[in-house]
Amino acid sequence: MEELNPREKAVLALEGRSFSGPGAKERAIREQLGLAPVRYYQLLNALLDDPRALAHAPVTVNRLRRVRDSRRAER
């Protein structure tokens, strides 16, 4: 199985952090990854279904999958 590329690893690492205050996460996305927040969330959502991401960061991916699944169930 192929390894995640550096950008994918950085997305997962950023998602594993906690942020204080409104806008702090979006600012970090722009400054650290050079991505628009919309693109970041597109990449993140695709990573949640990628077995390589699960192998790389199982705690983060499983937590985000639970959040995504609960939001889908609310609709």
Secondary structure, 3 states (H helix, E strand, C coil): CCCCCHHHHHHHHHHCCCCCCCCHHHHHHHHHHCCCHHHHHHHHHHHHCCHHHHHHCHHHHHHHHHHHHHHHHHC
